[in-house]
Amino acid sequence: MTSPVWHPFTQHALAGAMIPVARTQGAHLVAEDGRRILDGISSWWVITHGHRHPAIMAAIREATQSLDQIIFAGFTHAPAEQLAAGLLKVAPPGLTRVFYSDSGSTSVEVALKMALGFWRNTGEARSRIVVMEASYHGDTIGTMSVGERGVFNAAYAPLLFEVERIPFPAPGREEATLAALEAACTEAPAAFIVEPLVLGAGGMLMYKPDLLKAMHAICARHGVLFIADEVMTGWGRTGTRFACEQAGIVPDILCLSKGLTGGALPLAVTLCKEAIFQAHYSDDRTKTFFHSSSYTANPIACAAALANLAVWDDEPVAARIAALGALQEELIAPFRDDPRFENVRRCGTIAALDLKARDAGYLAGIGPLLYDFFLTRDLLIRPLGNTLYLMPPYCVTRADLEPAYAAIAAAADALA
Ligand SMILES: *Cc1c(COP(=O)(O)O)cnc(C)c1O
């Protein structure tokens, strides 16, 4: 019997059967047939500490004893209040307001709407958004508009709005990026949106904190709102809780999702500075921030996120991340001298490298071949074209990762 389920980012005419997962445990997916598959990409970047962290699972069970979804206009609840207060304690200082939604894409949509609302309500109707080439901010029409254009959104291009693009700051090309941002900012755009330190879906492209700091300074000088999309980079991936910390910057608007609940449940927040809230605070109802999702601030998801904050307080998460970063560095280092690979790179817990191939790019035939190659070795590694990366949950061990790197070397042998 064929399944009626239409899976995401899946060409069903070419894909094999989906693997039914019976349970998850730590860094692994356990299939119905008993195979233990290493989750080398944290189930698309959401699982931070590990699958089914006991404290987060317990918090979810506990929350279901008293609350399910409640309307969040006119009403509130303790998990949302406590979580907002807890987030402001750990977020870059100067962010004062927390708006809830339910996915990374909605957190970015909210950020863009906050930015435009800010300008409209303060009497200057700015609407242009500046973005970085190779960015990814989600799959809704608005977030695709501010992301890189390509095969993924070609069909929808007529609906996407125009943005101003600055080049990715590849090593040696940093000045061109800063000059382009400077030029774009002189034309009074509403905001600049960027993924701090690592551009995920664009190919795990990495740049240095000093560049992030310089881009932020340019925006600040021109009064252009700076939106940090930390949906992927947040919650420790880059070696600090938030990537912005490494540049010592405070964005005007910060988007968080994925690891916010440790990856257990869907939840997102958009944090902003007081001036953005104040621009919407008025006895004039037309200045209201007109946005809501049905599942805004789901209490069970908020309880999971609160438990995640407690894990960060109660467990040596920072030390775990540092150790994972060092282990990733040790295991990827030999590839720096391997002529079959290039752009060997690491930022915090994320390690990536490009397999030299004539047929590169996301749709490169090589991607599915590699994916299958790894899967036969019980490894979930999902290449972005010819880019291979490992972004495992923080509970992963050396014994888990060594075979993964051996498989990457074996893949290059097999292709040679
Ligand atoms: C995944 C991602 C998003 C979108 O998040 P969803 O929860 O999939 O909607 C937005 N921005 C970045 C940087 C992401 O990696």
Ligand as a Chemical Component Dictionary entry (heavy atoms), coordinates in Angstrom:
data_LIG
# 
_chem_comp.id                   LIG 
_chem_comp.type                 NON-POLYMER 
_chem_comp.pdbx_formal_charge   0 
_chem_comp.three_letter_code    LIG 
# 
loop_
_chem_comp_atom.comp_id 
_chem_comp_atom.atom_id 
_chem_comp_atom.alt_atom_id 
_chem_comp_atom.type_symbol 
_chem_comp_atom.charge 
_chem_comp_atom.model_Cartn_x 
_chem_comp_atom.model_Cartn_y 
_chem_comp_atom.model_Cartn_z 
_chem_comp_atom.pdbx_ordinal 
LIG C1 C1 C 0 15.323 26.495 9.626  1  
LIG C2 C2 C 0 15.519 27.946 9.493  2  
LIG C3 C3 C 0 14.428 28.828 9.369  3  
LIG C4 C4 C 0 13.007 28.334 9.241  4  
LIG O1 O1 O 0 12.585 27.633 10.352 5  
LIG P1 P1 P 0 11.292 26.677 10.234 6  
LIG O2 O2 O 0 11.014 26.270 11.630 7  
LIG O3 O3 O 0 11.716 25.527 9.353  8  
LIG O4 O4 O 0 10.203 27.468 9.605  9  
LIG C5 C5 C 0 14.683 30.178 9.357  10 
LIG N1 N1 N 0 15.941 30.658 9.431  11 
LIG C6 C6 C 0 17.003 29.846 9.523  12 
LIG C7 C7 C 0 18.371 30.443 9.630  13 
LIG C8 C8 C 0 16.842 28.467 9.534  14 
LIG O5 O5 O 0 17.920 27.658 9.578  15 
# 
loop_
_chem_comp_bond.comp_id 
_chem_comp_bond.atom_id_1 
_chem_comp_bond.atom_id_2 
_chem_comp_bond.value_order 
_chem_comp_bond.pdbx_ordinal 
LIG C1 C2 SING 1  
LIG C2 C3 SING 2  
LIG C2 C8 DOUB 3  
LIG C3 C4 SING 4  
LIG C3 C5 DOUB 5  
LIG C4 O1 SING 6  
LIG O1 P1 SING 7  
LIG P1 O2 DOUB 8  
LIG P1 O3 SING 9  
LIG P1 O4 SING 10 
LIG C5 N1 SING 11 
LIG N1 C6 DOUB 12 
LIG C6 C7 SING 13 
LIG C6 C8 SING 14 
LIG C8 O5 SING 15 
# 
